[in-house]
Amino acid sequence: MHFEDLPDRERVEYAGFASLAKVSLRSTSPARGKKSDITETLASMRSAPEYLKPEAAPTRREMRDVTPPASTDIVAFWDGLRTTGGLPSRDSLQASSLASRWPNLILFKCMPPGAYMPDAAFATALRAHRAHDGVGAISSGVEMTAMLSQWILSAVRDVVANGTPVRDQSRFDSPNGPVSYRVAAVPFGEQSVDHVLCNVDRA
């Protein structure tokens, strides 16, 4: 039965369906090459970063060793610490870097009036970084005697009096014959000389 043959009452009920019955439905595929909305959105987004593997490993930069080499003279090292031309301060001395360069170091504190005492804290720090027992000697090859101590103290007094480095060399008797020693003493202090660093070795 066609829609036109239905009674008027049934035509009203099926009016909505009749309008749809004449519509032809066809499945169509989207045109080739046509970009959808999501395609355009993705195209506008930034691409993910690419992580490239270098063909050669990067060259490592070794840390520059600013500590003085073993052959550097203690006076030249002291002069390098004088950034403003005045005396370097006691705080510029680091036992951890000096102990292996100059094993025969003694740091004296200037105690008024005219007294000089070895800096115990500095000596303890030096011992912590040295591979020797230190019994009866500053280090191997240097035997600390009363005469050697007095000679070192005389160099310290000259440094305090003049505010400049002092070098000296002397010979001392020992059970194995005469031994020559060299001493180099340099001043440290803020306003005036309050510390003197000495290096002693065999000539």
C-alpha positions as semicolon CSV with decimal commas, in nm:
position;residue;x (nm);y (nm);z (nm)
1;M;0,000;0,000;0,000
2;H;0,136;0,335;-0,100
3;F;0,130;0,641;0,116
4;E;-0,129;0,803;-0,114
5;D;-0,375;0,514;-0,060
6;L;-0,377;0,555;0,324
7;P;-0,675;0,719;0,495
8;D;-0,632;1,082;0,603
9;R;-0,585;0,988;0,973
10;E;-0,303;0,743;0,898
11;R;-0,143;0,987;0,656
12;V;-0,095;1,230;0,947
13;E;0,066;0,962;1,167
14;Y;0,308;0,852;0,894
15;A;0,378;1,194;0,750
16;G;0,720;1,216;0,917
17;F;0,826;0,876;0,797
18;A;0,705;0,940;0,445
19;S;0,935;1,239;0,412
20;L;1,231;1,027;0,513
21;A;1,133;0,736;0,294
22;K;1,208;0,935;-0,018
23;V;1,558;1,027;0,099
24;S;1,826;0,811;-0,056
25;L;2,114;0,722;0,177
26;R;2,455;0,668;0,023
27;S;2,783;0,594;0,193
28;T;3,045;0,817;0,044
29;S;3,416;0,804;0,117
30;P;3,597;1,130;0,181
31;A;3,776;1,283;-0,111
32;R;4,135;1,180;-0,150
33;G;4,383;1,437;-0,029
34;K;4,123;1,626;0,172
35;K;4,244;1,718;0,516
36;S;4,006;1,676;0,806
37;D;3,994;1,913;1,099
38;I;4,209;1,684;1,315
39;T;4,470;1,660;1,038
40;E;4,506;2,036;1,022
41;T;4,529;2,051;1,399
42;L;4,806;1,793;1,409
43;A;4,990;1,965;1,130
44;S;4,990;2,290;1,324
45;M;5,141;2,126;1,633
46;R;5,515;2,135;1,695
47;S;5,691;1,813;1,612
48;A;5,852;1,613;1,888
49;P;6,222;1,688;1,946
50;E;6,473;1,457;1,791
51;Y;6,760;1,333;2,003
52;L;7,064;1,283;1,785
53;K;7,350;1,062;1,891
54;P;7,684;1,227;1,822
55;E;7,914;1,034;1,594
56;A;8,209;1,104;1,827
57;A;8,210;1,137;2,201
58;P;8,247;1,496;2,321
59;T;8,592;1,596;2,438
60;R;8,618;1,608;2,817
61;R;8,763;1,922;2,967
62;E;8,988;1,835;3,254
63;M;8,984;2,062;3,560
64;R;9,284;2,289;3,570
65;D;9,509;2,222;3,867
66;V;9,582;2,559;4,026
67;T;9,805;2,422;4,298
68;P;10,176;2,496;4,256
69;P;10,390;2,223;4,097
70;A;10,654;2,051;4,304
71;S;10,938;2,245;4,142
72;T;10,782;2,586;4,211
73;D;10,973;2,796;4,460
74;I;10,781;2,884;4,776
75;V;10,866;3,253;4,730
76;A;10,726;3,251;4,376
77;F;10,411;3,082;4,506
78;W;10,380;3,346;4,781
79;D;10,422;3,626;4,527
80;G;10,137;3,478;4,323
81;L;9,904;3,511;4,622
82;R;9,961;3,886;4,642
83;T;9,659;3,996;4,439
84;T;9,670;4,361;4,552
85;G;10,043;4,398;4,607
86;G;10,011;4,371;4,984
87;L;10,069;4,071;5,206
88;P;9,854;3,763;5,143
89;S;9,637;3,656;5,434
90;R;9,672;3,343;5,642
91;D;9,337;3,223;5,500
92;S;9,492;3,182;5,155
93;L;9,698;2,887;5,279
94;Q;9,543;2,545;5,227
95;A;9,731;2,260;5,385
96;S;9,559;2,005;5,160
97;S;9,727;2,147;4,850
98;L;10,059;2,252;5,005
99;A;10,152;1,937;5,195
100;S;10,231;1,730;4,888
101;R;10,422;2,015;4,718
102;W;10,645;2,117;5,006
103;P;10,661;1,847;5,273
104;N;10,892;2,048;5,502
105;L;10,662;2,339;5,585
106;I;10,631;2,516;5,919
107;L;10,385;2,798;5,981
108;F;10,472;3,031;6,270
109;K;10,228;3,258;6,450
110;C;10,370;3,591;6,562
111;M;10,289;3,631;6,931
112;P;10,376;3,958;7,104
113;P;10,615;4,054;7,233
114;G;10,852;3,894;6,980
115;A;10,747;3,534;7,039
116;Y;10,688;3,287;6,757
117;M;10,485;2,972;6,797
118;P;10,424;2,698;6,540
119;D;10,063;2,700;6,419
120;A;9,929;2,375;6,565
121;A;9,616;2,368;6,347
122;F;9,822;2,404;6,030
123;A;10,068;2,138;6,146
124;T;9,781;1,897;6,219
125;A;9,635;1,956;5,874
126;L;9,974;1,893;5,714
127;R;10,016;1,564;5,900
128;A;9,674;1,453;5,779
129;H;9,790;1,491;5,420
130;R;10,134;1,340;5,449
131;A;10,247;0,980;5,425
132;H;10,508;0,978;5,697
133;D;10,520;0,947;6,073
134;G;10,707;1,275;6,136
135;V;10,892;1,138;6,443
136;G;11,214;1,334;6,506
137;A;11,193;1,514;6,171
138;I;10,987;1,764;5,977
139;S;10,992;1,504;5,700
140;S;11,236;1,249;5,568
141;G;11,579;1,401;5,509
142;V;11,539;1,694;5,747
143;E;11,633;1,623;6,108
144;M;11,508;1,886;6,348
145;T;11,779;1,977;6,596
146;A;11,813;2,264;6,842
147;M;12,059;2,448;6,620
148;L;11,843;2,399;6,312
149;S;11,541;2,535;6,504
150;Q;11,731;2,847;6,611
151;W;11,846;2,905;6,255
152;I;11,488;2,883;6,125
153;L;11,367;3,124;6,395
154;S;11,633;3,375;6,296
155;A;11,492;3,372;5,943
156;V;11,141;3,424;6,084
157;R;11,255;3,727;6,283
158;D;11,410;3,879;5,971
159;V;11,084;3,832;5,780
160;V;10,881;4,002;6,055
161;A;11,129;4,288;6,082
162;N;11,136;4,363;5,709
163;G;10,800;4,231;5,589
164;T;10,968;4,061;5,294
165;P;11,071;3,703;5,208
166;V;11,402;3,570;5,334
167;R;11,627;3,300;5,191
168;D;11,922;3,147;5,368
169;Q;12,149;2,846;5,350
170;S;12,369;2,698;5,621
171;R;12,566;2,386;5,708
172;F;12,517;2,184;6,023
173;D;12,710;1,897;6,176
174;S;12,540;1,559;6,199
175;P;12,647;1,207;6,300
176;N;12,694;1,132;5,931
177;G;12,893;1,449;5,860
178;P;12,808;1,807;5,765
179;V;12,463;1,864;5,610
180;S;12,358;2,178;5,425
181;Y;12,003;2,310;5,454
182;R;11,811;2,585;5,279
183;V;11,527;2,784;5,427
184;A;11,276;3,013;5,257
185;A;11,043;3,218;5,476
186;V;10,750;3,434;5,353
187;P;10,519;3,671;5,546
188;F;10,139;3,663;5,577
189;G;9,906;3,909;5,745
190;E;9,617;4,154;5,711
191;Q;9,762;4,479;5,847
192;S;10,108;4,355;5,950
193;V;10,297;4,028;5,956
194;D;10,111;3,786;6,180
195;H;10,221;3,453;6,026
196;V;10,544;3,336;5,862
197;L;10,554;3,026;5,643
198;C;10,888;2,847;5,623
199;N;11,006;2,573;5,392
200;V;11,320;2,379;5,485
201;D;11,500;2,126;5,270
202;R;11,846;1,988;5,215
203;A;12,066;2,188;4,985
